[in-house]
Amino acid sequence: MIELRTEIARHDDLYFKRASPEISDAAYDALKRELQALEAAHPELAPEPPGIGDDRSGRFPTHRHGVRMLSLEKVYTEAEWRAFHARMLKPLGLMEAVFVIEPKYDGLAVSLTYEQGRLVRAITRGNGSEGDDVTANVRAMADVLDPLRPGAVFPARMELRGEVFVTTEEFARLNALQEEAGRARFAHPRNLAAGTLKSSDPEERDGRNLSLVIHGWGAWEGTSVPESEQAFRATVQAWGLPAVERVQTARTADAVWGAVQTLAGQRRELGFPIDGAVVKLDDTALRRRLGEGETAPRWAVACKFSPERAVTRLRAITWQVGRTGVLTPVAEFDPVDVGGATVARATLHNRGVIARLGLHVGDFIEIERAGEIIPTVVAVQPGRRADGALPVETPLRCPACASVLEGTDGAAALRCSNPECPAQRQRRLEHFVACVDIDGLGPATLGALVGSGALKTPADLYRLRRDDLLAITGIGPKTADRLLTAIEQSKRAELGRFIQGLGIPQVGAVTARKLAARSGDLAGFAALDAGQLTRDLGPSVAASVGAFLARPEVQAELRALAGAGVRPAADTSAKPRAELPGKVFVFTGILPGVSRAKATEWVERAGGLVREGVSARTDYVVAGDNPGAKLTEARKLGVPILTPAEFKTLLGMP
């Protein structure tokens, strides 16, 4: 029991405070259940009081909840649900009741306190009694209104309980940026949401789009509490806050379980991560009669979905070199279907994961899709290990250039420090090409040019000749002509895109635009003084930019770009119109003449928001060529539909 408590405490720290869990929810719950069974069998061993975890980080001021913020009891099987259902309704003398079944969002629990419709505080669940005060970070979220929509009677004070999460689309976008930057991909959307909400770095926070959903309440003073969950949800929507989507109702235990299974089958279509369904009594008066336990209410339960796993055989571990030189191990295994997708490889993040799993080449391994998105190696079946199987060895030399690696003495990361490493060079150029939007210059073509020695730096792109492309890459004449045209057009890309493409540590799209606004052109950027940037960017980012610009090879590259005819355009912004701030846009289909990334940038610069899924809160759907199911959903909900031309007119774009 002591060992179990110690192990559970370690996993609590990893999950709640570090946002980097090592095991799945199901494995964690199995540990908790094993401990509970031992405590029930040996009550004389003075079991510790139950807890709900503690997400307080020690880096934020804390604040107490007006009403305790509890967790939920969990069930995994139909039998466990039926037992909870009977236990819940027996004190009420009922055989059935109205239940609400809603997705269990996989994020970080928060409580927003509003007074007379104005946001005064936002805190995490913490230990249930008090949590971290993250008001500043929550205020920066696009989904958070302050004040709430006028025209309603607000309680004098209320605590709105919700979840901060990262959508599937945003998770994919941020991981693509991680790869471009040569950094490890984020492992799970829940960890990313928690880490961002607890971040003290404005650049990191502003570069990530967190989402919010409101699903309950705590303190409620000055007006009557909602009579039901359905009434509360309607009120939240009327106030302009995001309420739970895909809600179902049912009366019987059979119908509720059927609704849970329906939701389980839809989870990959939702556009946001869920790890189960929450079942609640709808009637507030019935909830009040049942009350609450030490850690959870007696009128609600989380029906957790069992993670979908598949078993396959590990064939090799390969090591990918990022543009900063950091090596990331990747598991290569026999293709296997996991949650409806066939996968054959999964990142292992770092050497610590390999060591924790005890991987041997040839092992039978268990694969899950973390957050229904990323394939993850979660376990090894050592009982099936072949005799003579070899453990995975840590490389001593870079697989791309054979340079001796840094960090082989046990440091956290392995790194190739050779600046001429072809793998690093290619990743850096891929990042630059993506930033300045050179259409058609993919990894294969870049790889051929880098391998030939014709391409080493971004400036070399602008010296490429038609004969070089034909001779080195094997592409046809028409393709070569299109590629040269795209390269020529990129010379006038916005300055912020060029700055981002240079790969300066700690500089993403937002900071790059700030630097462009201060610089004016490449020469102005080259002459920036780090001391002058501290106020705008903060000391850490300013120091990073200063150190980058102080390198002689960087100054030489900036001069070479200018010498090659690169003349970046001034960053242009669509002037926000009165009706655009806070407006929600959804794109579907191909937008002629503009990339989805550029269209998203226009909306954000005009004060609007871009979301992946269509809902009642969507203000406009922009339908391009070959639109998908989002167009049908928009028509069904009566959401205004814009053509690409109407969209440009609305934003004031040429």
C-alpha positions in Angstrom: 0.0 0.0 0.0 2.9 2.4 0.8 4.4 1.6 -2.6 1.1 2.2 -4.4 0.6 5.5 -2.6 4.1 6.6 -3.6 3.6 5.6 -7.2 0.2 7.3 -7.4 1.7 10.5 -5.8 4.5 10.4 -8.5 1.9 10.1 -11.3 -0.2 12.9 -9.7 2.8 15.2 -9.8 3.5 14.3 -13.5 -0.2 14.7 -14.5 -1.4 17.7 -12.5 1.8 19.8 -12.0 4.1 19.0 -14.9 1.5 18.2 -17.6 3.6 15.2 -18.7 2.0 12.0 -17.7 3.8 8.7 -18.3 0.8 6.4 -18.2 -2.7 6.4 -19.6 -5.8 7.4 -17.5 -6.9 3.8 -17.5 -3.6 2.6 -16.1 -3.6 5.3 -13.5 -7.2 4.4 -12.5 -6.2 0.8 -12.2 -3.5 1.8 -9.6 -6.1 3.8 -7.6 -8.5 0.9 -7.7 -5.9 -1.6 -6.5 -5.1 0.7 -3.6 -8.8 1.1 -2.7 -9.3 -2.6 -2.7 -6.3 -3.1 -0.3 -7.6 -0.3 1.9 -11.0 -2.0 2.0 -9.5 -5.3 2.9 -7.2 -3.8 5.6 -9.0 -0.8 7.2 -6.7 -1.1 10.2 -3.9 0.3 8.1 -5.4 3.8 8.4 -6.0 4.7 4.8 -5.2 8.3 3.9 -8.1 10.7 3.2 -9.1 10.6 -0.5 -8.0 13.4 -2.7 -8.6 14.7 -6.2 -5.1 15.5 -7.2 -3.5 19.0 -7.0 -2.5 21.0 -10.1 -1.0 24.0 -8.2 2.4 24.6 -9.7 3.9 26.9 -7.1 4.6 29.5 -9.9 1.3 31.3 -9.6 -0.5 33.0 -6.7 -3.4 30.9 -5.5 -7.0 31.7 -4.6 -9.8 29.8 -2.8 -12.9 28.6 -4.6 -16.2 29.9 -3.3 -17.6 26.4 -3.6 -15.3 23.3 -3.6 -14.4 22.2 -7.1 -14.7 18.5 -7.2 -13.7 15.7 -9.5 -16.0 13.0 -10.9 -16.4 9.3 -10.0 -15.3 7.1 -12.9 -16.8 4.0 -14.4 -15.4 1.9 -17.3 -18.0 -0.8 -17.9 -21.7 -1.1 -18.4 -22.0 -3.0 -15.1 -20.2 -0.3 -13.3 -22.6 2.3 -14.8 -25.6 0.3 -13.8 -24.4 0.0 -10.3 -23.8 3.8 -10.1 -27.3 4.4 -11.6 -29.0 2.2 -9.0 -27.0 3.8 -6.2 -27.9 7.3 -7.4 -31.6 6.8 -7.8 -32.3 4.6 -4.8 -32.2 7.5 -2.2 -34.6 9.5 -4.5 -37.1 6.6 -4.7 -37.1 6.7 -8.5 -36.7 4.1 -11.2 -35.7 6.6 -13.9 -35.0 10.3 -14.3 -33.9 12.7 -17.0 -30.1 12.5 -17.6 -27.9 14.7 -19.7 -25.0 12.9 -21.5 -22.2 15.1 -22.8 -18.6 14.7 -24.0 -16.0 14.7 -21.3 -13.5 17.2 -22.7 -9.8 16.3 -22.2 -8.2 19.5 -20.9 -7.5 21.4 -17.8 -10.3 22.2 -15.3 -10.9 25.9 -14.6 -13.3 28.1 -12.7 -14.2 31.6 -13.9 -15.7 34.0 -11.4 -18.0 36.7 -12.8 -19.5 39.6 -10.8 -22.4 41.3 -12.5 -21.3 39.9 -15.8 -17.6 41.0 -15.5 -14.8 38.5 -15.2 -12.9 39.1 -12.0 -10.9 35.9 -11.6 -10.0 32.6 -13.2 -8.3 29.8 -11.2 -7.5 26.1 -11.9 -9.1 23.4 -9.8 -5.9 23.0 -7.8 -6.7 20.7 -4.8 -10.4 21.4 -5.0 -10.3 24.1 -2.3 -7.9 26.5 -4.0 -6.1 26.7 -7.3 -3.6 28.7 -9.4 -4.7 32.2 -10.4 -4.4 32.2 -14.2 -6.7 35.2 -14.8 -4.3 36.9 -17.2 -3.8 33.9 -19.4 -7.6 33.2 -19.5 -8.4 36.8 -20.4 -6.2 36.4 -23.5 -8.3 33.5 -24.8 -10.6 34.3 -27.7 -13.5 32.3 -26.2 -13.6 34.3 -23.0 -16.0 37.2 -23.0 -15.6 40.1 -20.6 -18.1 41.5 -20.1 -20.8 39.0 -21.0 -23.3 39.9 -23.6 -25.6 42.7 -22.4 -29.3 42.5 -22.0 -29.5 39.7 -19.4 -29.8 39.7 -15.6 -26.6 38.3 -14.2 -26.0 36.9 -10.8 -24.2 39.2 -8.4 -21.4 36.6 -8.3 -21.1 33.2 -10.0 -18.4 30.6 -10.5 -18.6 29.1 -14.0 -16.8 25.7 -14.2 -15.3 24.6 -17.5 -12.4 23.1 -19.3 -9.5 24.6 -21.3 -8.5 22.5 -24.2 -6.8 22.4 -27.6 -8.8 21.5 -30.7 -7.7 18.7 -33.0 -6.9 21.3 -35.8 -4.9 23.5 -33.5 -3.0 20.5 -32.1 -2.0 19.5 -35.6 -1.0 23.1 -36.5 1.2 23.5 -33.5 2.9 20.1 -34.0 3.6 21.1 -37.6 5.3 24.2 -36.3 7.3 22.1 -33.8 8.6 20.0 -36.7 9.5 23.0 -38.7 11.4 24.4 -35.8 13.3 21.1 -35.3 11.6 20.5 -31.9 9.9 17.4 -30.5 6.2 17.1 -31.3 3.7 17.6 -28.5 2.6 14.3 -27.2 -1.0 15.0 -26.1 -3.5 17.9 -26.5 -4.3 17.8 -22.8 -0.7 18.3 -21.8 -0.3 21.1 -24.3 -3.4 22.9 -23.0 -2.3 22.6 -19.4 1.3 23.7 -20.2 0.0 26.7 -22.2 -2.5 27.9 -19.6 0.3 27.7 -16.9 2.9 29.4 -19.2 4.5 32.7 -18.1 5.8 33.3 -21.7 3.5 35.7 -23.6 5.0 34.6 -27.0 4.2 31.0 -26.2 0.7 31.8 -24.9 -0.2 34.1 -27.8 1.0 31.7 -30.4 -1.3 29.0 -29.3 -5.1 29.1 -29.6 -6.7 27.6 -26.5 -10.4 26.9 -26.4 -12.9 26.9 -23.5 -16.1 25.1 -22.8 -18.4 25.8 -19.8 -20.1 22.8 -18.3 -21.2 23.6 -14.8 -21.3 26.1 -11.9 -20.1 26.5 -8.3 -21.1 29.6 -6.3 -24.2 31.4 -7.6 -25.4 34.5 -5.7 -28.0 37.1 -6.3 -30.4 35.2 -8.6 -31.9 31.7 -8.6 -29.7 28.9 -9.8 -30.7 27.3 -13.1 -33.5 24.7 -12.7 -31.7 22.2 -14.8 -28.6 21.4 -16.8 -30.4 22.2 -20.0 -31.5 25.6 -18.7 -28.0 26.4 -17.6 -26.6 25.5 -21.0 -29.1 27.8 -22.8 -28.2 30.6 -20.4 -24.4 30.2 -21.0 -25.0 30.4 -24.8 -27.2 33.5 -24.4 -24.4 35.1 -22.5 -22.0 34.5 -25.4 -19.8 31.8 -23.7 -19.1 28.4 -25.3 -21.4 25.7 -23.9 -21.0 21.9 -24.3 -21.7 20.5 -27.8 -23.2 17.1 -28.8 -25.4 16.9 -25.7 -27.9 14.1 -25.5 -30.7 13.3 -23.0 -32.1 10.0 -21.8 -34.3 8.6 -19.0 -33.4 5.0 -18.4 -30.1 3.2 -17.6 -30.3 1.4 -21.0 -30.9 4.6 -22.9 -28.1 6.4 -21.1 -25.6 3.6 -21.9 -26.7 3.6 -25.5 -26.0 7.4 -25.7 -22.6 6.9 -24.2 -21.7 4.3 -26.8 -23.0 6.6 -29.6 -20.7 9.3 -28.3 -17.8 6.8 -28.2 -18.4 6.1 -31.9 -18.3 9.8 -32.8 -15.2 10.9 -30.8 -12.9 11.0 -33.8 -15.3 13.3 -35.7 -15.7 15.9 -33.0 -12.8 18.2 -33.6 -11.8 18.3 -30.0 -10.3 15.7 -27.6 -12.5 13.7 -25.3 -11.8 10.8 -23.0 -15.3 9.7 -22.1 -18.9 10.9 -21.5 -20.2 12.7 -18.5 -23.7 11.7 -17.3 -25.5 14.1 -15.0 -28.9 14.3 -13.5 -30.7 17.2 -15.3 -32.9 18.4 -12.4 -31.1 20.7 -10.0 -33.5 20.0 -7.2 -32.7 16.2 -7.4 -29.0 17.0 -7.4 -29.5 19.1 -4.2 -31.2 16.1 -2.5 -28.3 13.8 -3.4 -25.5 16.2 -2.4 -21.8 15.6 -2.7 -19.2 13.2 -1.4 -15.6 13.9 -0.3 -14.3 14.1 -3.8 -17.2 14.0 -6.2 -20.9 14.8 -6.6 -23.3 11.9 -6.1 -25.4 13.0 -9.1 -22.8 12.8 -11.9 -20.3 10.2 -13.2 -17.7 10.0 -15.9 -18.1 7.0 -18.2 -14.5 6.7 -19.4 -13.7 5.2 -22.8 -11.2 2.4 -22.7 -8.2 3.4 -24.9 -8.1 1.6 -28.2 -4.9 -0.4 -28.4 -3.2 -2.6 -30.9 -0.2 -4.9 -30.7 2.5 -5.0 -33.3 6.2 -5.8 -33.6 9.0 -3.2 -33.3 11.3 -3.5 -36.2 13.7 -0.6 -35.6 14.4 2.7 -33.9 15.5 5.5 -36.2 16.8 8.9 -35.2 15.6 12.0 -36.8 17.7 15.1 -36.9 15.9 18.4 -36.4 16.9 21.8 -37.7 18.5 22.7 -34.3 20.5 19.4 -34.3 18.4 17.7 -31.7 17.8 13.9 -32.3 14.4 12.4 -31.8 14.0 8.6 -31.7 11.1 7.1 -33.8 9.7 3.6 -33.4 9.3 1.8 -36.7 6.9 -1.1 -36.5 4.7 -3.4 -38.6 1.7 -1.4 -39.9 -1.3 -1.8 -37.5 -4.8 -0.3 -37.3 -5.4 1.8 -34.2 -8.7 3.6 -33.7 -9.5 3.5 -37.4 -6.1 4.7 -38.7 -3.2 2.5 -40.0 0.1 3.5 -38.4 3.6 2.2 -38.9 5.7 4.7 -36.8 5.5 6.7 -33.6 7.8 9.2 -32.0 9.4 8.2 -28.7 10.3 11.8 -27.8 13.6 11.1 -26.1 15.9 8.5 -24.6 14.0 8.6 -21.3 10.9 7.0 -23.0 13.0 4.2 -24.5 14.6 3.5 -21.1 11.2 3.6 -19.2 9.6 1.2 -21.7 12.8 -1.1 -21.8 12.5 -1.4 -25.5 14.3 -4.2 -27.4 14.3 -4.4 -31.2 11.9 -7.2 -32.1 9.6 -6.6 -29.1 5.9 -6.9 -29.3 4.6 -3.4 -28.4 1.2 -1.9 -27.6 0.1 1.2 -29.5 -2.5 3.8 -28.5 -3.4 7.0 -30.2 -2.9 9.8 -27.6 -5.9 12.0 -27.5 -7.3 10.1 -30.5 -4.6 11.7 -32.6 -1.0 10.8 -32.2 0.2 7.1 -32.2 2.1 6.4 -29.0 4.0 3.3 -27.8 2.5 2.7 -24.3 3.8 -0.7 -23.3 6.0 -3.7 -24.1 5.1 -7.3 -23.8 8.3 -8.7 -22.3 6.9 -12.2 -22.0 6.9 -12.5 -25.8 10.5 -11.2 -26.2 12.7 -13.5 -28.3 15.9 -14.9 -26.8 18.9 -12.8 -27.7 16.9 -9.7 -28.4 19.1 -6.6 -28.2 18.2 -3.4 -26.2 18.0 -0.2 -28.2 21.4 1.5 -28.3 22.0 5.2 -28.0 23.8 6.5 -31.1 27.2 8.1 -30.6 27.4 9.8 -34.0 24.9 11.8 -36.1 23.1 9.4 -38.5 23.2 12.2 -41.2 26.8 13.4 -41.0 28.6 11.0 -38.6 29.7 13.9 -36.3 30.2 12.9 -32.6 27.0 13.8 -30.7 26.7 16.0 -27.7 24.8 14.6 -24.7 25.9 11.0 -24.9 27.1 11.4 -21.3 23.5 11.3 -20.1 22.2 14.8 -20.9 18.5 15.1 -21.6 18.9 15.6 -25.4 21.2 14.2 -28.0 22.4 16.9 -30.3 24.5 17.2 -33.5 26.5 20.4 -33.2 27.8 20.3 -36.8 26.3 23.4 -38.5 27.1 21.8 -41.9 25.0 18.7 -41.1 22.9 18.1 -44.3 19.9 17.0 -42.2 19.9 20.2 -40.2 20.5 22.2 -43.3 17.5 20.6 -45.1 15.2 21.1 -42.0 16.2 24.8 -41.8 15.5 25.3 -45.5 12.2 23.4 -45.3 11.2 25.8 -42.5 12.3 28.9 -44.5 10.4 27.7 -47.6 7.2 27.1 -45.6 7.4 30.6 -44.0 7.9 32.5 -47.3 5.4 30.2 -49.1 7.4 28.9 -52.0 4.8 26.6 -53.5 6.0 23.3 -55.0 9.4 23.2 -53.3 8.9 20.0 -51.3 11.3 17.9 -49.1 12.3 15.6 -52.0 13.4 18.4 -54.3 15.1 20.2 -51.4 16.9 17.0 -50.4 18.3 16.6 -53.9 19.5 20.2 -54.0 21.0 20.0 -50.6 22.7 16.7 -51.3 24.3 18.1 -54.5 25.8 21.0 -52.6 23.8 23.5 -54.7 21.7 24.7 -51.8 23.1 25.5 -48.4 21.5 28.7 -47.2 18.2 30.6 -48.0 20.1 33.0 -50.2 21.2 30.1 -52.4 17.5 29.6 -53.3 17.5 32.9 -55.2 20.6 31.9 -57.2 19.2 28.7 -58.6 19.1 28.4 -62.4 16.7 26.4 -64.6 19.6 24.1 -65.7 20.4 23.3 -62.0 16.9 22.2 -61.3 16.7 20.1 -64.4 20.0 18.4 -63.9 19.9 17.9 -60.1 16.3 17.2 -59.2 15.0 15.4 -62.3 11.9 17.5 -62.5 10.4 18.4 -65.9 10.8 21.8 -67.7 7.3 23.0 -66.8 7.7 22.1 -63.2 11.1 23.9 -63.1 9.6 27.0 -64.6 6.7 27.1 -62.1 9.2 26.6 -59.2 11.4 29.4 -60.4 8.4 31.7 -60.7 7.4 30.8 -57.1 10.9 31.5 -55.9 10.9 34.9 -57.7 7.5 35.8 -56.2 8.7 34.9 -52.7 11.3 37.7 -52.9 8.4 40.1 -52.0 7.0 38.0 -49.2 6.2 40.0 -46.0 9.2 40.8 -43.9 7.7 39.1 -40.9 7.7 35.8 -42.8 11.3 36.2 -43.8 12.3 36.9 -40.1 10.3 33.8 -39.0 11.9 31.7 -41.7 15.4 32.5 -40.3 14.7 30.2 -37.4 15.6 32.4 -34.5 15.2 30.6 -31.2 12.0 31.7 -29.3 10.7 33.7 -32.3 7.5 32.5 -33.8 5.0 34.2 -36.2 3.7 36.7 -33.6 7.2 37.9 -32.5 8.4 38.0 -36.1 5.6 40.4 -37.0 6.6 42.6 -34.1 10.2 42.6 -35.3 9.2 43.4 -38.8 7.1 46.4 -37.7 10.1 47.8 -35.8 12.6 47.0 -38.6 10.9 48.2 -41.8 13.2 46.1 -44.1 16.1 43.6 -44.0 18.7 46.2 -43.3 16.7 47.6 -40.5 16.3 44.1 -39.0 20.1 43.5 -39.3 20.7 46.7 -37.3 18.3 46.0 -34.5 19.7 46.5 -31.0 18.7 43.9 -28.4 18.5 46.4 -25.6 15.8 48.3 -27.4 13.7 45.2 -27.9 13.5 44.2 -24.2 10.4 46.3 -23.5 8.5 44.9 -26.5 9.6 41.3 -26.3 10.8 40.6 -22.8 14.4 40.0 -21.7 14.6 36.4 -22.8 13.4 36.8 -26.4 15.3 40.1 -26.8 18.5 38.4 -25.7 17.9 35.5 -28.2 17.3 37.9 -31.1 20.4 39.9 -30.1 22.6 36.8 -29.9 21.3 35.7 -33.3 22.0 39.0 -35.0 25.5 39.2 -33.4 26.7 36.1 -35.4 28.8 37.1 -38.4 27.4 34.4 -40.6 23.8 35.7 -39.9 24.8 39.2 -41.0 26.5 37.8 -44.1 23.3 35.8 -44.9 21.2 38.9 -44.6 23.5 40.8 -47.0 23.4 37.9 -49.4 19.6 37.9 -49.4 19.6 41.5 -50.2 22.2 41.0 -52.9 20.1 38.3 -54.5 17.3 40.8 -55.0 15.2 39.9 -51.9 13.0 42.9 -51.1 10.4 41.8 -48.4 7.1 43.7 -48.5 6.0 45.7 -45.5 3.6 43.6 -43.4 0.1 44.5 -44.4 -2.9 44.3 -42.1 -6.6 44.4 -42.9 -8.1 47.2 -40.9 -10.5 45.6 -38.3 -14.0 46.7 -38.9 -16.5 47.3 -36.2 -18.4 44.0 -36.7 -15.3 41.7 -37.0 -13.9 41.7 -33.4 -14.9 38.3 -31.9 -16.6 37.1 -35.0 -16.1 33.4 -35.7 -15.2 32.1 -39.2 -15.0 28.6 -40.5 -13.4 27.7 -43.9 -14.4 24.8 -46.1 -13.1 23.9 -49.6 -10.2 25.5 -51.5 -10.1 29.3 -51.5 -8.9 30.5 -55.0 -5.8 32.8 -54.9 -5.2 32.6 -51.1 -3.9 29.9 -48.8 -5.9 28.8 -45.7 -3.0 30.1 -43.6 -3.2 33.5 -45.1 -7.0 33.7 -44.9 -6.7 32.7 -41.2 -4.1 35.4 -40.7 -6.4 38.0 -42.2 -9.2 37.1 -39.9 -7.0 37.2 -36.8 -5.6 40.6 -37.8 -9.1 41.9 -38.2 -9.9 40.7 -34.6 -11.9 37.6 -35.6 -11.5 33.9 -34.8 -11.1 30.9 -37.0 -12.5 27.6 -35.8 -12.5 24.1 -37.3 -16.1 23.0 -36.6 -19.4 24.7 -37.4 -21.7 25.4 -34.5 -24.4 27.8 -33.4 -21.6 30.2 -32.4 -20.2 30.4 -35.9 -20.8 33.8 -37.5 -19.6 33.0 -41.1 -18.7 30.0 -43.1 -16.5 30.8 -46.1 -17.1 28.2 -48.8 -14.5 27.8 -51.6 -14.2 25.2 -54.3 -15.2 21.6 -53.4 -16.7 22.4 -50.0 -17.2 19.6 -47.5 -19.8 18.7 -44.9 -19.2 22.0 -43.1 -21.3 23.7 -45.8 -24.2 21.3 -45.1 -24.0 21.9 -41.4 -23.9 25.7 -41.9 -27.1 25.6 -44.0 -28.8 23.4 -41.4 -27.9 25.9 -38.6 -28.7 29.0 -40.7 -25.1 30.3 -40.5 -24.3 33.0 -43.2 -22.3 31.6 -46.0 -19.7 33.7 -47.9 -18.0 33.2 -51.2 -14.3 33.8 -51.3 -14.9 37.2 -53.0 -17.5 38.2 -50.4 -15.0 37.2 -47.7 -12.3 39.4 -49.1 -14.8 42.3 -49.4 -15.9 41.9 -45.8 -12.3 42.1 -44.6 -11.4 44.9 -47.0 -8.8 42.9 -48.8 -8.0 43.5 -52.6 
